[in-house]
């Protein structure tokens, strides 16, 4: 009997299935991590204690409506100058 003539046992099937699930989860994490670093909004909660967007360290990737409004206003002011 050669290696290719053998059928897969139930234990091997479960082991391969677990490997594929783990590999799929790893790819999903890597994809999501790369997607969030590409400039998409990832945060919706204000982290600045006083709520000032101008001094917030998370402004570049914040998706909070106030932060989006602030970024749009700053961009509009820069284009007017």
PyMOL commands that set and color helices and strands:
alter all, ss='L'
color gray80, all
select helices_A, chain A and resi 3-5+10-36+59-61+65-80
alter helices_A, ss='H'
color red, helices_A
deselect
rebuild
show_as cartoon
